[in-house]
Amino acid sequence: MRPDRLNPLFVAADSLKGVGPGLARPLEKLGLTRVKDFAYHLPDRFVERRAVANLDEASVGENIVVALTPAEYRSSAGRGPFRVLATDSIGNVCSITYFGRNTAWAKKQLPLGEPRWIAGRLDQYGQMLQIVHPDHVAEAGATALGQLVEPVYPLSEGLTQGRLAGLVEQALAGIPALPEWIEPGLLDKLQWPAWRDALALAHKGPHAAARDRLAYDELLANSLALMLVRQSNRKQSGTPLQGDGSRRARLNLPFPLTGAQQRAIAEIEGDLAQSSPMLRLLQGDVGSGKTVVALSAMLIAVEAGAQAALLAPTEILARQHHETLTRLAAGTGVEIALLTGRDKGRAREAILMGLLDGSIDMVVGTHAIFQDTVTYRNLAMVVIDEQHRFGVGQRLMLAQKGRRAPHCLAMTATPIPRTLTLAQYGEMDVSKLDEMPPGRQPIDTRVVAVERQADVIAAIGRHLESGQQAYWVCPMVREQENEDLAAAEARHAELQARFGDAVVLVHGQLRPELKDAAMERFARGEARLLVATTVIEVGVDVPNATLMVIEQAERFGLAQLHQLRGRVGRGSGKSTCLLLRGPMLSETARQRLALMRETQDGFRLAEEDLALRGGGELLGTRQSGDTPFRVASLEQIQKLLPLAHDDARLLMDRDGGLTGERGAAARLLLYLFERDWGVQLLRGG
């Protein structure tokens, strides 16, 4: 249960004055559904204005606050602007200009002969100074001077800066004081404000210490929750698993194991032999052989007389894994079943019975394998593919499915920089596959100007005629007004007109059954060209697909480009990736595309991506929804995460964990940042 003192922060947005049904939707688009969300909806930047006594003190292009007295109204013919000519204290004339505004409203705002304080940007039109659509008009100087530093918030359609700023102010006014959860010595050393003061300061101006304090809180909550998971996991009673190697010796492997695979399997084997459940992350670049390592781990469980399960994020990935595991494990005598939400009737009942009586050794599927109706005889090993699609809370749910907590191996094909591994997977041990299996050919990567698009399409035609398949990736689904980005639907229509029904379309807005049907047609070879958005970033394995075209490649992050490129090069044939670039490239985009040509090492690209992006999206994760942080920027993660990790460890090892005065405050922190699954792990939490 959330502590009562936090309830004011979790009250619904409609408790704020002025929030009704009409405003709820644009607020919801921004994630502003509770009072707490407004408090943490921090400004992107601040408009800083300078107060001047007269216009001679100001420069054209400067944001100012100045007292002006309206002297004359000037209306233009037709749809021209309405101007209010006003004078400053020494007689300089300035036009206060409105376009498309109700003139009666402007006259009410600026009555002739009555001084008003005007806040806005000073510009020049011909020989006359002007302020177009002033930001603020006030009767009293104190009101206007209060706008010398003004926050600029992220908005959605239907919201204005003024309206949102007013709601934020209301939210901040109702925030309770909370006890301090940061180690006192650290707080003094860094000269950070108290939590409630930091929230207020972060909305008032570019206050770096306040911003760092709020980011640190989020990183501390995350570090502490992950430590609690790790601590709880070590206290749980798992099933020690020791195999005799009999099943693994009969594996049908297409190539010998790499040194990295052998090391990872040895680390996993050591974990499985322990009485506390394994919690390990397997990081492997695209095509590095994670599936073989996972299969070896599951076979250890089967050799020990237990069952294993592999959880995939999508049905089509589950089917692909089932086919791969069945092929590799042919001859081992292991019974492997597939269970998805699509399975019904007698077929489903047969699988459920096999899991219950133990005749099925391994099951592959989506979340369906962990529904309440699914019972196992002895589930002791779980593999989670594409770890970033599943939260810690979902992983904790798995512990309820075995007699004891099952061993857990999570896998990701997204290389993660060392800096960020601790932030996202701090509760796990990590194994890394940094070698490629023998025989994998490098993918020929080329950058092609968009002006040569017709040549690219002609090349695709020749490619398809040779019996091979190809991908064409676009950065968005539909054309948007004033956007020149390629749209998947428009590109699909164009390519389908050229190549007929051999072209299929996949994007995230398609109904799941339509998306799966298109992907399956492509996987079976019935469709030859798949037009898609980044939904295929983690997708099917089609060895016959040997050409990847990525349109507007400069719009993607390095990690995402690398993931997309990894859809080809899955077989023994030569593969090519064409990066179609637009005519205007930033220096960062130029470096990014050059790196794609230069290396296929995903771990190096992840580190370079981190350096190139700076304060932008980390690893393209804002595009794929993969960041666990709302407040902390990339620079703050790099700077503050080691401190937060050490502070969390100090709290756990020296300060009694979540007991005692600081521990009680830390509980509040976990609930505040909704890492309360960490609290729930504690007895009585």
N, C-alpha and C positions, 0 to 999 in steps of 0.2 A: 504494500500500500504506500502511495506517495505521501510523504509527511504533510500535515495540514498547512504548515507555514509556507509551502510552495504553491498552495491552491490558487492564490491571486495571479500567479504567473500562467496558470494553465486554464484560466477562464476563457470562454469562447470570445472571438473577436466582436461578436454582436453585443457584447457587454459595454463596448466603448460607444460613447455618444456619437451619433451620426452614421453608425454602421447598420444598414438595413439590407434587405434582399438585393437591391440594385448594386450595392457596393461590395457585397460578399463575393461575387464571382471574380472581379478583377483582383481582389485581395487574395483569394484562394489561388489564383494563377501564380502569385508571388510566394505562396506558402505561408501567407499571413492569416492563420486561422485561430490563433490564441494570442493572448496578451504578450506572452514571452517572445513570440515570433516578431512582434513589432519592436521590442527592445533590442533584439539581435539583428534587425534589418538595418545594417549599418550603411551610412552614405558611401557612394562611390567616390565622391570628391566634394569639395566645398567651393562655393563662389565667394571670393574675398573682395569686398568693396572698400573704397577709401572715402572718408567723409571730407568734403571740400567746402570752403566758405563761398567760393564762386567758381565759375567755369574756367577762369584764367589759370586756376590751380590744377586743372584736370588735363589729361591727354586723350586724344581721340583713340578709341578702342579700349579705354579703361572702364572698369566697373566702379561706379561712384554712388555716393549719397549726397544730394545737394538740395538746398531750399530754393524753390522757384515759385514765382507768382504768375498765374495765368493772366494774359492780357487780351487775347483775341482768339476767336474760333475761325477756322478756315475749312470749309467743306469742298471736296473735289467733285467734279462731274462724274456721273456713272459710278463705277466701283472703285474710284480712287480713294486714297486715304483721307481720314479726318485728322486735322492738325490743330493742336492747341499751342499757340505761340506764348511763351512764358519768359520772364526776365529774372536774372539772378540779382544779388544784392548790389551789384555795381552796374547794372543795366545791360549786360550781355543777353542776347536773345537766343532761345533754344526752342526747337519744335518738339513737342511731345506728340508722337505720331501713332495712330491706330489704323490697322487694316481690317476691314470687315467687321468692325466693332459697332455696336449700337451707339449712335452719337449722343443720345439722351443719357446713356450710362456714363460716357466719357465726360459730359458736361457736369453730371452730378459729382463725379470723382474730382473734377478740377474746375470749381466755380471761379468766374472771373474776379480778380482783385483779392482773392484769399490765398495766402501763402500755403504751399504744400511741400512736404519733404518727398523727393523723388529718388527711388533707388533703381538703377539700371545701367545699361552700357551706353557710353557716350560715343556717338558716331557722327559722321559728317555727310550731308547730302548737298552736293553743289557747294555753295558758299555758306550754308547754314548748318549749325550744330543741331543734332537731333538725338532723342532717346525714343526708340521704337518699342512700343508695348512695355512700359516700365514694369519692373518686377514688383514694385511696391509703391503705393501712394499713401502717405500718412499725414494727418493734421499735426501730430506732435513729433518733435524731433527725436524724443526718446524712443518712440516706437520704431522710427526709421533707422536710428542708429543701432537698434537691436538686431538689424539685418546686415551688419557689416561682414559677418561670416555666416553663410547660409548653406546648410547641407543640400546635396543633390542626391536623391535616392533612386535606386532602380525602380522603374514604374511598369505598369501594364496598362493596356487601353482601358479608359474609363476612370483613371486616377490622375490627379494633378499633384505637383510637388507640395502645394499648400495644404491640400487635404490630407496627404499622407503624413506630412510633418506634424499636423495637428493631432493625428491619431497616435503617432509615436510619442508625442508630448504627454498625451493622456495615459498611455501605457507606462511610461517612465514614472509618472506621478504616483501610480499605484503599486510600485515595486517595493517589496518589504526589504528591510536590512537582513543580511544573513551573516552567520559567523564565518570567520576566515578559515579557508581550507589550505592556503599556501603556507609552506614552512616559513615561520617568522623571520629567520635569518635571511632567507632568499628574498623575501618581500622587502626587507629593509635595504638589502644590498642593491636591488634593482630600482628602488624608489617608485614602486608602482602604487597607484591609488587603490582604495578599497573597492570591492566588486561593484556596489551600487554607484559609487562615484565614477568608476571607470565607464560604466554604461552611459551615464549622463554626459561625461566629457567626450566620449566617442561620437556623440551626435552633435556636439557643439562646435567642433573644429578638428583640424588634423593633429590630434593628440596622440603621438606615437606610443607613449607609455601606457595610455589607456587601452589602445588597440592591442598592444602586446600582452597586456594583462588578460584581456578577454580571450585572446587566442590561446594563451597559456592554460587558462581554465579548461578550454575544450580539449587540449592535448593531454592535460593531467587526467581529466575524466576518462579519456580513451585509454591512456596507459594503465591507469588504476583498474579499469574494468577488465582489460586483457590480462593483467596480473592475477586478478581474482579468478578468472577462468582457468588460467594455468595452475594456480594453487589448488583450486577445487578439483581439477582433473587429476592432479597427483594424489589427492586424498581418496579418489574413487577406487573402487575395486573392479579391475578388469579381468579378462581371461588371458593368462599367459599362453601364447601360441608358439609352438615349436614344430616346424615341419621336418619331415625326413628327406625331402628333396625328390621323392618318387614321382610326383606329378610334374614338377618343374623340369625334370630331366627329359620329359617327353614333349616339351613345348615345340611347336612347329615355327621356329623363328626364321625370318627371311635373311637375317644377317647376324653376325656375332654381336654380343653386347659390347657397348663402348665402355671405356674406363669409368666415365661418369655414371652410366647406368649401374655398373657393378658396385660402385661406391654407394649410390642411393639405395640399392637393394640391401646392401650390408647394413646401412644405418636403419632401414625399416625393420629388417630382421631382428636387429638388436632391440628396437623399441617393442616389437611384438612379443618378445620373450619376457617382458617385464609384467608385473602384476597391475601396474597403473596403466590406464589406456593411453595408447599413442595419440599424439596430436601433432601431426607433421604436415608441412607444406612442401609439395614437390613443384619447384619452379623449372620449367623447361621451355626452351624456345620452340617455335613452330617446327614440327618434324624431328624433334630431338629424341623421341622414343618414350614419352611418358606412359603411353598405354601399356607397353611391355613391362615397365616397372610396376605399374598398378596391378597388372595381371599376376606378376610374380608374388606380390604382397597378398593378393586374394588367394592364390594357390597355397601359400603357407597356412592360411586359415583353414582351407579345405583339408590339407594334409594333417592338420591338428584335430580334425573331426568337427569343425565349425562351418558356419555359412558366411558368405560375403555378399555385399551389395554395392553397386555402382550407381550413383545418382547423377543424372545429366540435366542441364537446364532446359532443354527442349526435347520434344518427342523425336524429331528427326536426328538429333545427336545421339539420343538413346538407341535408336535403331542402328545407327552407324556403329556405335560402340559394341552393340550385341553381335553384329556381323563380324567385326574385327576380332573380338574375343573368341567367338565360336571358331573362326578360322585358325587363330593362333593356338587355341587349346584343343584342336582336333587331335585325337589319339591319347589325350590325358585321362579320358573317362569321366570328365567333369560335366555335370548337367548344368547348363546355363539357360536361364529363362529371360524373356523380355516382358515387362509389365508397364503399361502406360494407361492413361485415362481413356484411351480408345478401346482397350480390351473389355469385352462384355460377355455375359452369358457363360456357357459351359467352358469356353477357353479360359476365361478369367478364373472360374471356380477351380479348374484343374491346377492352375498356377498357385492359387492360394493354398490348396491342399498340399501341393508339393513343398511349399515353403514351411507349412505347419508340420508335416511329417518328416522333413529333412531330405526328401528324395531330390530336391533341387538344391544344388550346392551354391550357385551364384545367381543373383538376379540383377538385371540392368533395367533402369527405368527413370521416369521423372518422379515428381513428388508423390505420385501414386503409390510408390513402394513403401511409403511411410504413413499411409492413411490408417485410421483406427481399425479398419476391417482387415488389415494385413498383419498376420502373426507369424513369427519365425520360430523354428524349433531351437536354433542356437545361433543367432546373428552375433558375430564377434568382430567383424571387420567391415568398415564402410569407406568407400572411395567417393569423394565429391569432385566432379569435373567442373572446370571453370569456377573456381573458388569464389571469384568476385561477385558471382551472381547470387550467392547465399550468405546471409548475415550470420554473425556469431550466434544469435538467438536460435536460428534454424538449426545450426550444428548441435546446439545443446539439446534440441528436441530428439536427436537420434539416440541419446542415451536411454530413452524410455523403451526402445525397441528390442534390446537384447536382455538376456538374463542379468547380465552385468553391462556396464557401460562399454560399448564397442570401441575398438581401436579405429581411429579416423585418419585417413590420408586425404588431404585436399590437394588438388592440382590446378595450376594456372599456366596458360600459354602466354600470358602477358608478362614480359620481363619487367621487373620492378627495380628501380634504383635502390642501392643500399640504404640511402637516406630515408626512403619511405617504407621499406619493408617492416621496420619496427613499428611504424604508425598504423599499418594495416593488418599486420600479422604478428603482433608482439606476443601473443599467447602461444605461438607455435614454434616448434623446431623447424629448420628449413634445410631441405636438400635441393641441390641445383644441378640440372643437366646442362652443362656448358660445352658439350661435344656433340657433333652430328654423326649419325650412323654412316658407315662406309657406303659409297655408291650414290649418295645424294648429290646431284649436280647443282652448282650455284645457279640462281635465277638471273638471267640476263636482264638487267634493269636499265631502261633508257628514259630520258626526259625528252618529250616531244612538244613543240609549240602547238597551241590549239589551231593555228592557221593550217596545220597539216592534218586536220581531223578527217578530211575526205580520204587521204592516203591511208590513215589508220583503218577506216571502215573497209576500204578495198582490201587491206591486208587481212582483216577479219574474214572476209569472204573467202580468200584463198586458204586461210587456216581451217575454216569449217569444211571446205571442199575436200581437204586432206583427211577428213574423218575425226579431227580433234575438236575439243570444246573450248569455250572461252567465257570469261566474265567481263562485264562492263559495269563499273561502279560509279554512281553519281552522288553528289553531296546532299541532295534533298529530294523530296517526293514530287512536289508540284511547283510550277513556276509561281513566283511571288512578284507582286508589283515592284518595279524599280530594282529587280534583282536579275543579274545575268548568270546566276548559277544554273548549271544543267539540272534539269528535273528528270527524275527517273521515268515518270509516266510519259513525258514528251519524247525522251530518248528511246524508250521502248517502242512507242508508236512509229518513230522514224526507222528504227532497225527492223521492226517487224514488217514494215512496208517493203524493205529491201530483201529480207531473208525469210519472210513467211512465218509459219507456225513453229519453226525451229527456235524462235525467240520467246523466252518467258520472263515474267516480271515478279520480283519479290521486294517488298518493303515492309516496314514495321506497322503500317496502318492497314495492311491487308488482314482479313479475317484469318485466324490460325489455320483453318482447314484449307483455305486457298493457298496460303503461303507454303504449307507442307506439301500440297499437291504439286505446286510448281517446282519446289526443291527436289521432290522425288522424281519428277519427270527428267530433271537435269541429271540427278544422280544415276538414273537408269540409262541415260544416253539418248532418251527420246527427244529431249530438247538439247540444242547444241550451244546456244548462247543465253546466258543468264544476265539480265539487266537488274541491278539491285542497288539499294543504299547500303550503308555500313552494317545492316542487319546480318550480312554474311561474314562479318569480321571474325566471328567464331562460328564456323559452319561445317558443312559436309565435306567429306574427303572424296574428291573425284579425281583419281589419278589421270584420267584422260583430258582433264582441263589443264591446258598448258599455256594459256595466254590470259593475262590480266590487264585490263585497261582501267585506269583510275582517272576520271575526269575532274578538272579543277583540283589537281593534286596538291597545289600550294595551300589549299584550305584545310588540309588535314594535318594532325600532329604526326611526329615521327613514329611513335609507337603504333598509331592506328594504321599508317601506311604500311608498316612492317607486318602487322597482323593481316591486312588485306593481301599483301603480296604472298603471304604464306598459304593462301588458298591454292596457289599453283605450285609446281615443283613437288607434287606428292608422289609421282611415279618415277620411272627410270628415264623418261624422255626429257629432252631439253625444254625448258620453260622460259617464257619472256614476260616481263612486267613493263608496260608502257605508262609513264606518268605524264598525262596531258596537262600542260600548264597554261595559264592565262597570259595575256600580254604584259601585265603589270605585276612584278614580283618585288616584295619587300626583301631586304637583305637577309632577314631570318628565314623566309621561305626559300630563298636561293641556297642558303647553307643547308637547309633541311633536305632539299632535293639532291644536292651534291652528296650528302652523307648516304642517302638511299642508294645512289650509284656505287658509292665507295665500299660499303660494308653490308653484310647480311647477318652480323652478330647482333642479335636482339638486345643483349645485355649492354653492349656498348651504345646502341641506339637509344636505349632507355636513359642512360646517363647523359648522353648528348642532348636528348630531348629536355631533360631537366634543366640543363644549362641554357639552352636556347630559349625556352619558354619564359624563364624568369618568373614574373608574377602572373603569367597567364594560366591557362588550364594546365594542370599537371598531368602529363602523359596522355593528353586527349581525354582525360576522365570526365571532364565536364560534358563532353559530347556523348559519353556512354553512361553517365550517371554513376561513376565508380568512386567518387571521392567520399570518404566518411566525414569530412569536415565542412562546416558551414561558415565558421568565423575565421579560422586560421588560413592565411595565405601560404603559398609555397615558400617564400622567404622565411616566414615565421615558423613553419614546420622545420625547416633546415636549422634555424637558429635556436628554437626553443624546445624542440622535441627531446634532445638529450637531457636538458634540465628537467623537463617534466617526467621523463622516464626515471631519472635518479631520485626525484622527489617522491614519486609513487613508490619506488623501492624502499626509500627511507621510511615512508609511512607504514609500509607492510612489515619491514624488518625491525625497526626501532620503536615506532610510535604505536604499536599494537593494532595495526590494520584499521578496521572500521569501528573499533571500540575506543573509548576515551574521548576527550573533548575535540581534538582535531579529526578523529575518525568519524564522529557524528557529523561534523561539518562536511567531511568528504562524502558521506552518504547523500547529503543534500546535493552536492555537486554531481554525483552520478545520476540522481533523479532529474536534476536540472537539464543535463545534456542527454537525457533518455538513454543512458547506459545502465539502466537499473537491472538489466539481466545480470550484471555483476553483483548487485546487492542480493538478488534472489538466490544466488548460489550459496550465500551464507545461511547457516541454520538460523531460522527465525527471521531472516531478512525479508 
